[in-house]
Amino acid sequence: MAHFVHAADIHLDRSLPALLDGRATHPFVLAPRLAFIRLIDYVIESDAAFLVLAGDVYDGAWKDVSTGLFFHQQVGRLRSRGVPVYLLHGNHDAESAMPKTLVPPDNVRLFSARSPQSFEFEPLHIHLHGQSFAQADTRENLASAYPRPVTGCVNIGVLHTALAGSPPHSPYAPCTLEQLKGHGYDYWALGHVHQYKMLATDPYIVFPGNLQGLHIKELGARGAVSVPIEDGHLGAPEFVAMDVLRFHLLDMVVPASVQTLAALVGEVRKAIESASDGADGRHLAMRVVLRLDTTVHPSLCRSKTMLRDEMEGLFAQFEDQVTLEGTEFHLRARPAASGTGEAQDAIASLDAYFAQAAGDPAFMGTLRDNLQAVLSKRKPSETSTESLLEQIANDELDTAINDAAEQLRTRLRTIE
């Protein structure tokens, strides 16, 4: 059965976030390019009739011509097989955002940015209609000027839009779902929203999502859609994962039974292995969020630096499968009041003191000097000494103070 492939929001050469320790690894550096190669591979291997790219192939102005050369090399693989590419520019690669470009290969049909333009894929009597962005900040309803459908043919609208709004995406080329439904096309190939969404089935109105997740807020599988064509009609689109690096959030409320670092590492290890097993062979970039109760886990709440070091040590064992994208440690006491009334008063005074101190640069400077002098006389093996010294040396005094304050609160709550 014939089919075409619809993708969008490639963002070639977007810089993905650095690893926690600043190292760069292959999947992080090349993920958008590798995902695009996987897309072209799929178009070839599945014998797709054509490829639709609905905006933001590029992330913006090229740092150098290698970005354009890479795109040309990949679509050139389709050219040699007679596969056309219908390309529309969105807000990131609008004419105004791209001071340097290359003449596209002759199998690329680029939609004009001046007015709507139509192309025909003659072998299957399919007409594609679209308009690229001239300006990155395009706020006009471009779809309202798209031509009426060609009678007796399959009609596809290609549009980069957030429809009536899709936070956090900016409302470029706004229109409504009802407007698109009523336009008479058989399929709307949308771009801009980075999450896969099938908004309607009569006609099909689809965001394929971005080809590759770009940061920790873009979790889960990313890819394109394959749309079957039979007897002049379109079938149900099918999502096809194309990503090579997948972002994952491990958010754990640490059980009360976990009281040692070894036990904590064991719990996180099990969660990592479970996530990796369900990642379809993709490398995972994982953020670890641990939620601990300072009254239940006092020994684990002594130092966030200690926890971070343990997480880095654990993830180093999974380097081929999983990368530590970042950590968050939320240390909170149980809501119920504990300790004596005097202890509660002391905690309130402590909180007020630290809040006032944080706004006094002179005091903070003196505190830094005094802490270094006192801590340097303690044995490194003493609780938190080494991590506190490291935080102070790295100009992370606020973090050190917050950790110390939480330890004091924990001790005050235990006063009988």
DACORTA-V309698 format. One record per residue. N is the residue number from 1. RES is the residue in three letters. PHI is phi in degrees with one decimal (* if undefined). OMEGA is omega as a letter, one per 40 degrees, with the letter a starting at -180 (none if undefined). NEAR is the number of other C-alpha atoms within 8 Angstrom. Layout:
n=N res=RES phi=PHI omega=OMEGA near=NEAR
n=N res=RES phi=PHI omega=OMEGA near=NEAR
This chain:
n=1 res=MET phi=* omega=i near=5
n=2 res=ALA phi=-68.3 omega=i near=9
n=3 res=HIS phi=-158.7 omega=i near=11
n=4 res=PHE phi=-123.4 omega=a near=13
n=5 res=VAL phi=-116.7 omega=a near=13
n=6 res=HIS phi=-119.5 omega=i near=14
n=7 res=ALA phi=-136.0 omega=i near=17
n=8 res=ALA phi=-161.6 omega=i near=17
n=9 res=ASP phi=54.0 omega=i near=15
n=10 res=ILE phi=-76.2 omega=i near=14
n=11 res=HIS phi=54.4 omega=a near=11
n=12 res=LEU phi=-55.2 omega=i near=10
n=13 res=ASP phi=66.3 omega=i near=10
n=14 res=ARG phi=-62.6 omega=i near=8
n=15 res=SER phi=-79.5 omega=i near=5
n=16 res=LEU phi=-79.3 omega=a near=8
n=17 res=PRO phi=-60.1 omega=i near=7
n=18 res=ALA phi=-68.9 omega=i near=10
n=19 res=LEU phi=-69.5 omega=a near=11
n=20 res=LEU phi=-56.1 omega=a near=8
n=21 res=ASP phi=-98.3 omega=i near=5
n=22 res=GLY phi=87.3 omega=i near=6
n=23 res=ARG phi=-74.7 omega=i near=7
n=24 res=ALA phi=-109.5 omega=i near=8
n=25 res=THR phi=-124.2 omega=a near=6
n=26 res=HIS phi=-50.9 omega=a near=7
n=27 res=PRO phi=-62.9 omega=a near=9
n=28 res=PHE phi=-70.2 omega=a near=11
n=29 res=VAL phi=-69.8 omega=a near=9
n=30 res=LEU phi=-112.2 omega=a near=9
n=31 res=ALA phi=-53.6 omega=a near=13
n=32 res=PRO phi=-60.4 omega=i near=13
n=33 res=ARG phi=-67.3 omega=a near=9
n=34 res=LEU phi=-64.0 omega=i near=10
n=35 res=ALA phi=-65.9 omega=i near=13
n=36 res=PHE phi=-67.7 omega=i near=11
n=37 res=ILE phi=-59.6 omega=i near=9
n=38 res=ARG phi=-63.1 omega=i near=10
n=39 res=LEU phi=-61.9 omega=a near=10
n=40 res=ILE phi=-63.3 omega=i near=12
n=41 res=ASP phi=-56.4 omega=a near=8
n=42 res=TYR phi=-65.1 omega=i near=8
n=43 res=VAL phi=-57.6 omega=a near=12
n=44 res=ILE phi=-70.5 omega=a near=9
n=45 res=GLU phi=-68.0 omega=i near=7
n=46 res=SER phi=-90.1 omega=i near=6
n=47 res=ASP phi=58.5 omega=i near=7
n=48 res=ALA phi=-66.9 omega=a near=13
n=49 res=ALA phi=-71.6 omega=i near=9
n=50 res=PHE phi=-162.0 omega=a near=12
n=51 res=LEU phi=-122.7 omega=i near=14
n=52 res=VAL phi=-109.6 omega=i near=13
n=53 res=LEU phi=-117.6 omega=a near=12
n=54 res=ALA phi=-95.6 omega=i near=18
n=55 res=GLY phi=103.2 omega=i near=18
n=56 res=ASP phi=58.6 omega=i near=16
n=57 res=VAL phi=-63.0 omega=i near=12
n=58 res=TYR phi=-101.2 omega=a near=13
n=59 res=ASP phi=-88.4 omega=a near=13
n=60 res=GLY phi=144.8 omega=a near=9
n=61 res=ALA phi=-56.2 omega=a near=10
n=62 res=TRP phi=-68.6 omega=i near=11
n=63 res=LYS phi=-70.7 omega=i near=5
n=64 res=ASP phi=-157.6 omega=a near=5
n=65 res=VAL phi=-70.1 omega=a near=7
n=66 res=SER phi=-60.8 omega=i near=6
n=67 res=THR phi=-63.4 omega=i near=11
n=68 res=GLY phi=-65.6 omega=i near=10
n=69 res=LEU phi=-63.3 omega=i near=8
n=70 res=PHE phi=-62.4 omega=i near=8
n=71 res=PHE phi=-59.6 omega=a near=8
n=72 res=HIS phi=-62.6 omega=i near=10
n=73 res=GLN phi=-62.0 omega=a near=8
n=74 res=GLN phi=-73.2 omega=i near=10
n=75 res=VAL phi=-70.5 omega=i near=13
n=76 res=GLY phi=-63.7 omega=i near=10
n=77 res=ARG phi=-63.3 omega=i near=9
n=78 res=LEU phi=-77.3 omega=i near=13
n=79 res=ARG phi=-56.7 omega=a near=12
n=80 res=SER phi=-66.4 omega=i near=7
n=81 res=ARG phi=-109.9 omega=i near=6
n=82 res=GLY phi=74.1 omega=a near=7
n=83 res=VAL phi=-100.6 omega=i near=12
n=84 res=PRO phi=-78.5 omega=i near=12
n=85 res=VAL phi=-122.5 omega=i near=12
n=86 res=TYR phi=-101.4 omega=a near=12
n=87 res=LEU phi=-113.6 omega=i near=12
n=88 res=LEU phi=-123.6 omega=i near=17
n=89 res=HIS phi=-93.9 omega=i near=17
n=90 res=GLY phi=-107.0 omega=a near=15
n=91 res=ASN phi=-70.8 omega=a near=15
n=92 res=HIS phi=-73.8 omega=a near=12
n=93 res=ASP phi=-117.7 omega=i near=18
n=94 res=ALA phi=-60.2 omega=i near=14
n=95 res=GLU phi=-53.4 omega=a near=12
n=96 res=SER phi=-68.6 omega=a near=9
n=97 res=ALA phi=-95.5 omega=a near=12
n=98 res=MET phi=-124.8 omega=a near=11
n=99 res=PRO phi=-65.0 omega=i near=7
n=100 res=LYS phi=-120.7 omega=i near=6
n=101 res=THR phi=-140.8 omega=i near=6
n=102 res=LEU phi=-121.1 omega=i near=5
n=103 res=VAL phi=-61.0 omega=a near=4
n=104 res=PRO phi=-69.0 omega=i near=6
n=105 res=PRO phi=-57.2 omega=a near=9
n=106 res=ASP phi=-75.8 omega=i near=6
n=107 res=ASN phi=-94.2 omega=i near=12
n=108 res=VAL phi=-97.6 omega=i near=11
n=109 res=ARG phi=-103.3 omega=a near=10
n=110 res=LEU phi=-93.6 omega=i near=7
n=111 res=PHE phi=-67.6 omega=a near=14
n=112 res=SER phi=-63.9 omega=i near=11
n=113 res=ALA phi=-98.2 omega=a near=10
n=114 res=ARG phi=-86.4 omega=a near=7
n=115 res=SER phi=-163.9 omega=i near=7
n=116 res=PRO phi=-59.0 omega=a near=13
n=117 res=GLN phi=-133.6 omega=a near=9
n=118 res=SER phi=-121.2 omega=i near=9
n=119 res=PHE phi=-127.3 omega=i near=8
n=120 res=GLU phi=-114.9 omega=i near=8
n=121 res=PHE phi=-95.6 omega=a near=9
n=122 res=GLU phi=-61.4 omega=a near=6
n=123 res=PRO phi=-56.3 omega=a near=5
n=124 res=LEU phi=-117.3 omega=i near=6
n=125 res=HIS phi=53.6 omega=i near=10
n=126 res=ILE phi=-113.6 omega=i near=12
n=127 res=HIS phi=-110.0 omega=i near=13
n=128 res=LEU phi=-114.3 omega=a near=12
n=129 res=HIS phi=-124.4 omega=i near=14
n=130 res=GLY phi=-170.0 omega=i near=14
n=131 res=GLN phi=-144.8 omega=i near=16
n=132 res=SER phi=-76.1 omega=i near=15
n=133 res=PHE phi=-82.3 omega=i near=14
n=134 res=ALA phi=-83.0 omega=i near=10
n=135 res=GLN phi=-116.5 omega=i near=10
n=136 res=ALA phi=-60.2 omega=a near=13
n=137 res=ASP phi=-93.6 omega=a near=6
n=138 res=THR phi=-90.0 omega=a near=10
n=139 res=ARG phi=-112.9 omega=i near=8
n=140 res=GLU phi=-82.8 omega=i near=7
n=141 res=ASN phi=-80.5 omega=a near=9
n=142 res=LEU phi=-64.5 omega=a near=10
n=143 res=ALA phi=-61.9 omega=a near=9
n=144 res=SER phi=-63.9 omega=a near=5
n=145 res=ALA phi=-99.1 omega=i near=8
n=146 res=TYR phi=-64.0 omega=a near=9
n=147 res=PRO phi=-67.3 omega=i near=6
n=148 res=ARG phi=-68.4 omega=a near=6
n=149 res=PRO phi=-63.7 omega=i near=8
n=150 res=VAL phi=-80.4 omega=a near=8
n=151 res=THR phi=-63.4 omega=i near=4
n=152 res=GLY phi=79.9 omega=a near=4
n=153 res=CYS phi=-128.8 omega=i near=9
n=154 res=VAL phi=-79.2 omega=a near=13
n=155 res=ASN phi=-118.4 omega=a near=13
n=156 res=ILE phi=-121.3 omega=i near=13
n=157 res=GLY phi=-97.1 omega=i near=11
n=158 res=VAL phi=-111.4 omega=a near=14
n=159 res=LEU phi=-150.3 omega=i near=15
n=160 res=HIS phi=-101.2 omega=a near=16
n=161 res=THR phi=-161.1 omega=i near=13
n=162 res=ALA phi=-106.5 omega=a near=15
n=163 res=LEU phi=55.6 omega=a near=12
n=164 res=ALA phi=-84.0 omega=a near=9
n=165 res=GLY phi=134.1 omega=i near=9
n=166 res=SER phi=-149.4 omega=a near=10
n=167 res=PRO phi=-52.9 omega=e near=5
n=168 res=PRO phi=-90.0 omega=a near=4
n=169 res=HIS phi=-77.9 omega=a near=9
n=170 res=SER phi=-67.3 omega=a near=8
n=171 res=PRO phi=-80.4 omega=i near=12
n=172 res=TYR phi=-78.2 omega=i near=13
n=173 res=ALA phi=43.7 omega=a near=14
n=174 res=PRO phi=-64.8 omega=i near=14
n=175 res=CYS phi=-161.1 omega=a near=13
n=176 res=THR phi=-114.4 omega=i near=8
n=177 res=LEU phi=-62.2 omega=a near=9
n=178 res=GLU phi=-64.1 omega=i near=6
n=179 res=GLN phi=-61.0 omega=a near=8
n=180 res=LEU phi=-66.8 omega=i near=13
n=181 res=LYS phi=-59.9 omega=a near=10
n=182 res=GLY phi=-86.3 omega=a near=6
n=183 res=HIS phi=-78.6 omega=i near=8
n=184 res=GLY phi=96.9 omega=i near=8
n=185 res=TYR phi=-80.3 omega=i near=13
n=186 res=ASP phi=-90.8 omega=a near=11
n=187 res=TYR phi=-156.2 omega=i near=12
n=188 res=TRP phi=-112.9 omega=i near=14
n=189 res=ALA phi=-93.0 omega=a near=14
n=190 res=LEU phi=-96.4 omega=i near=14
n=191 res=GLY phi=-143.1 omega=i near=18
n=192 res=HIS phi=111.8 omega=i near=15
n=193 res=VAL phi=-79.6 omega=a near=12
n=194 res=HIS phi=-85.3 omega=i near=11
n=195 res=GLN phi=-108.5 omega=i near=10
n=196 res=TYR phi=-61.2 omega=i near=12
n=197 res=LYS phi=-147.3 omega=i near=8
n=198 res=MET phi=-101.4 omega=a near=9
n=199 res=LEU phi=-84.2 omega=a near=9
n=200 res=ALA phi=-158.3 omega=i near=8
n=201 res=THR phi=-118.1 omega=i near=8
n=202 res=ASP phi=-143.8 omega=e near=7
n=203 res=PRO phi=-81.1 omega=i near=10
n=204 res=TYR phi=-72.9 omega=i near=12
n=205 res=ILE phi=-127.3 omega=a near=14
n=206 res=VAL phi=-135.7 omega=i near=13
n=207 res=PHE phi=-96.5 omega=i near=15
n=208 res=PRO phi=-76.0 omega=a near=17
n=209 res=GLY phi=79.8 omega=i near=17
n=210 res=ASN phi=-80.3 omega=a near=16
n=211 res=LEU phi=-74.5 omega=a near=17
n=212 res=GLN phi=-145.5 omega=i near=15
n=213 res=GLY phi=-57.6 omega=a near=15
n=214 res=LEU phi=-109.9 omega=a near=8
n=215 res=HIS phi=-163.3 omega=a near=9
n=216 res=ILE phi=-66.9 omega=i near=13
n=217 res=LYS phi=-81.1 omega=i near=5
n=218 res=GLU phi=-107.5 omega=a near=10
n=219 res=LEU phi=-87.9 omega=i near=11
n=220 res=GLY phi=81.4 omega=a near=8
n=221 res=ALA phi=-66.5 omega=i near=9
n=222 res=ARG phi=-130.9 omega=a near=15
n=223 res=GLY phi=179.4 omega=a near=15
n=224 res=ALA phi=-134.0 omega=i near=17
n=225 res=VAL phi=-125.2 omega=i near=12
n=226 res=SER phi=-107.9 omega=a near=12
n=227 res=VAL phi=-118.7 omega=a near=13
n=228 res=PRO phi=-74.1 omega=i near=12
n=229 res=ILE phi=-129.7 omega=a near=12
n=230 res=GLU phi=-147.9 omega=i near=9
n=231 res=ASP phi=53.3 omega=i near=4
n=232 res=GLY phi=75.5 omega=i near=9
n=233 res=HIS phi=-132.0 omega=i near=7
n=234 res=LEU phi=-98.9 omega=i near=11
n=235 res=GLY phi=-93.7 omega=a near=8
n=236 res=ALA phi=-69.2 omega=i near=8
n=237 res=PRO phi=-63.9 omega=i near=8
n=238 res=GLU phi=-121.3 omega=i near=7
n=239 res=PHE phi=-72.4 omega=i near=10
n=240 res=VAL phi=-128.2 omega=a near=8
n=241 res=ALA phi=-67.7 omega=a near=9
n=242 res=MET phi=-125.1 omega=a near=14
n=243 res=ASP phi=-67.0 omega=i near=16
n=244 res=VAL phi=-110.9 omega=i near=11
n=245 res=LEU phi=-130.3 omega=a near=13
n=246 res=ARG phi=-120.9 omega=i near=16
n=247 res=PHE phi=-83.6 omega=a near=14
n=248 res=HIS phi=-142.7 omega=i near=12
n=249 res=LEU phi=-107.3 omega=i near=10
n=250 res=LEU phi=-102.0 omega=a near=10
n=251 res=ASP phi=-110.8 omega=a near=8
n=252 res=MET phi=-121.5 omega=i near=8
n=253 res=VAL phi=-85.6 omega=a near=7
n=254 res=VAL phi=-67.8 omega=a near=9
n=255 res=PRO phi=-62.5 omega=i near=5
n=256 res=ALA phi=-63.2 omega=a near=7
n=257 res=SER phi=-71.1 omega=a near=4
n=258 res=VAL phi=-85.8 omega=a near=9
n=259 res=GLN phi=-122.3 omega=a near=10
n=260 res=THR phi=-125.6 omega=i near=8
n=261 res=LEU phi=-60.7 omega=a near=8
n=262 res=ALA phi=-61.0 omega=i near=6
n=263 res=ALA phi=-67.1 omega=i near=9
n=264 res=LEU phi=-63.0 omega=i near=11
n=265 res=VAL phi=-59.0 omega=i near=11
n=266 res=GLY phi=-63.4 omega=i near=8
n=267 res=GLU phi=-64.6 omega=a near=8
n=268 res=VAL phi=-66.6 omega=i near=8
n=269 res=ARG phi=-57.8 omega=i near=9
n=270 res=LYS phi=-61.4 omega=i near=8
n=271 res=ALA phi=-67.3 omega=i near=9
n=272 res=ILE phi=-62.2 omega=a near=10
n=273 res=GLU phi=-62.8 omega=i near=8
n=274 res=SER phi=-64.3 omega=i near=8
n=275 res=ALA phi=-64.7 omega=a near=9
n=276 res=SER phi=-65.1 omega=i near=13
n=277 res=ASP phi=-62.9 omega=a near=8
n=278 res=GLY phi=-98.2 omega=a near=7
n=279 res=ALA phi=-97.9 omega=i near=10
n=280 res=ASP phi=54.8 omega=i near=5
n=281 res=GLY phi=80.4 omega=i near=7
n=282 res=ARG phi=-79.2 omega=i near=11
n=283 res=HIS phi=-71.7 omega=a near=14
n=284 res=LEU phi=-101.7 omega=i near=13
n=285 res=ALA phi=-106.2 omega=a near=13
n=286 res=MET phi=-116.2 omega=i near=14
n=287 res=ARG phi=-99.4 omega=i near=13
n=288 res=VAL phi=-103.3 omega=i near=13
n=289 res=VAL phi=-116.2 omega=i near=12
n=290 res=LEU phi=-110.8 omega=a near=11
n=291 res=ARG phi=-113.4 omega=a near=12
n=292 res=LEU phi=-119.7 omega=i near=14
n=293 res=ASP phi=-101.2 omega=a near=12
n=294 res=THR phi=-64.8 omega=i near=14
n=295 res=THR phi=-83.9 omega=a near=9
n=296 res=VAL phi=-95.8 omega=a near=7
n=297 res=HIS phi=-120.0 omega=a near=12
n=298 res=PRO phi=-59.0 omega=a near=11
n=299 res=SER phi=-72.4 omega=i near=7
n=300 res=LEU phi=-82.9 omega=a near=11
n=301 res=CYS phi=-98.0 omega=a near=12
n=302 res=ARG phi=-68.4 omega=a near=12
n=303 res=SER phi=-157.1 omega=i near=10
n=304 res=LYS phi=-69.1 omega=i near=9
n=305 res=THR phi=-61.7 omega=i near=7
n=306 res=MET phi=-60.0 omega=i near=10
n=307 res=LEU phi=-65.3 omega=i near=9
n=308 res=ARG phi=-62.7 omega=i near=9
n=309 res=ASP phi=-60.4 omega=i near=8
n=310 res=GLU phi=-65.2 omega=i near=10
n=311 res=MET phi=-66.2 omega=i near=9
n=312 res=GLU phi=-62.7 omega=i near=9
n=313 res=GLY phi=-63.7 omega=i near=8
n=314 res=LEU phi=-67.1 omega=a near=10
n=315 res=PHE phi=-68.7 omega=i near=11
n=316 res=ALA phi=-59.8 omega=a near=8
n=317 res=GLN phi=-78.1 omega=a near=6
n=318 res=PHE phi=-113.3 omega=a near=9
n=319 res=GLU phi=-55.6 omega=a near=8
n=320 res=ASP phi=-77.1 omega=a near=5
n=321 res=GLN phi=-119.0 omega=a near=9
n=322 res=VAL phi=-139.7 omega=i near=13
n=323 res=THR phi=-120.5 omega=i near=13
n=324 res=LEU phi=-78.8 omega=a near=13
n=325 res=GLU phi=-78.8 omega=a near=12
n=326 res=GLY phi=176.0 omega=i near=9
n=327 res=THR phi=-135.0 omega=i near=9
n=328 res=GLU phi=-138.6 omega=i near=8
n=329 res=PHE phi=-124.3 omega=a near=9
n=330 res=HIS phi=-106.2 omega=a near=8
n=331 res=LEU phi=-104.5 omega=a near=10
n=332 res=ARG phi=-134.8 omega=i near=8
n=333 res=ALA phi=-90.1 omega=i near=8
n=334 res=ARG phi=-60.7 omega=a near=8
n=335 res=PRO phi=-58.2 omega=a near=4
n=336 res=ALA phi=-63.9 omega=a near=4
n=337 res=ALA phi=-67.6 omega=i near=5
n=338 res=SER phi=-139.4 omega=a near=7
n=339 res=GLY phi=84.5 omega=a near=11
n=340 res=THR phi=-78.5 omega=i near=9
n=341 res=GLY phi=-60.2 omega=i near=6
n=342 res=GLU phi=-62.7 omega=i near=6
n=343 res=ALA phi=-65.1 omega=i near=11
n=344 res=GLN phi=-64.2 omega=i near=12
n=345 res=ASP phi=-63.0 omega=i near=8
n=346 res=ALA phi=-64.4 omega=i near=9
n=347 res=ILE phi=-64.5 omega=i near=10
n=348 res=ALA phi=-62.0 omega=i near=8
n=349 res=SER phi=-64.5 omega=i near=8
n=350 res=LEU phi=-61.1 omega=a near=9
n=351 res=ASP phi=-61.7 omega=i near=8
n=352 res=ALA phi=-64.4 omega=a near=8
n=353 res=TYR phi=-63.0 omega=a near=8
n=354 res=PHE phi=-67.4 omega=i near=8
n=355 res=ALA phi=-63.6 omega=i near=8
n=356 res=GLN phi=-68.7 omega=a near=8
n=357 res=ALA phi=-64.4 omega=a near=9
n=358 res=ALA phi=-62.2 omega=a near=9
n=359 res=GLY phi=-95.1 omega=a near=6
n=360 res=ASP phi=-119.1 omega=a near=8
n=361 res=PRO phi=-57.7 omega=a near=7
n=362 res=ALA phi=-64.1 omega=i near=6
n=363 res=PHE phi=-61.9 omega=a near=8
n=364 res=MET phi=-63.2 omega=i near=10
n=365 res=GLY phi=-65.0 omega=i near=8
n=366 res=THR phi=-63.6 omega=i near=8
n=367 res=LEU phi=-61.7 omega=i near=8
n=368 res=ARG phi=-58.9 omega=a near=10
n=369 res=ASP phi=-63.1 omega=a near=8
n=370 res=ASN phi=-66.3 omega=i near=8
n=371 res=LEU phi=-63.4 omega=i near=8
n=372 res=GLN phi=-60.7 omega=a near=10
n=373 res=ALA phi=-64.9 omega=a near=8
n=374 res=VAL phi=-71.2 omega=a near=8
n=375 res=LEU phi=-68.1 omega=a near=9
n=376 res=SER phi=-66.7 omega=i near=8
n=377 res=LYS phi=-88.5 omega=i near=6
n=378 res=ARG phi=-86.0 omega=i near=8
n=379 res=LYS phi=-71.7 omega=i near=7
n=380 res=PRO phi=-56.9 omega=a near=7
n=381 res=SER phi=-73.9 omega=a near=6
n=382 res=GLU phi=-67.6 omega=a near=8
n=383 res=THR phi=-50.5 omega=i near=7
n=384 res=SER phi=67.2 omega=a near=9
n=385 res=THR phi=-58.4 omega=a near=12
n=386 res=GLU phi=-63.9 omega=a near=10
n=387 res=SER phi=-69.2 omega=i near=10
n=388 res=LEU phi=-65.2 omega=i near=9
n=389 res=LEU phi=-60.6 omega=i near=11
n=390 res=GLU phi=-64.9 omega=i near=8
n=391 res=GLN phi=-63.0 omega=i near=12
n=392 res=ILE phi=-65.3 omega=i near=12
n=393 res=ALA phi=-63.5 omega=a near=7
n=394 res=ASN phi=-91.3 omega=i near=6
n=395 res=ASP phi=59.6 omega=i near=6
n=396 res=GLU phi=-112.3 omega=a near=9
n=397 res=LEU phi=-63.4 omega=i near=9
n=398 res=ASP phi=-58.6 omega=i near=7
n=399 res=THR phi=-64.1 omega=i near=8
n=400 res=ALA phi=-61.3 omega=a near=11
n=401 res=ILE phi=-65.5 omega=i near=8
n=402 res=ASN phi=-61.9 omega=i near=8
n=403 res=ASP phi=-63.3 omega=a near=11
n=404 res=ALA phi=-64.8 omega=a near=9
n=405 res=ALA phi=-63.2 omega=i near=9
n=406 res=GLU phi=-66.6 omega=i near=10
n=407 res=GLN phi=-64.7 omega=i near=12
n=408 res=LEU phi=-64.1 omega=i near=8
n=409 res=ARG phi=-61.2 omega=i near=9
n=410 res=THR phi=-59.2 omega=a near=12
n=411 res=ARG phi=-66.7 omega=a near=8
n=412 res=LEU phi=-64.6 omega=a near=12
n=413 res=ARG phi=-69.1 omega=a near=12
n=414 res=THR phi=-88.0 omega=a near=8
n=415 res=ILE phi=-68.0 omega=i near=8
n=416 res=GLU phi=-85.8 omega=none near=4
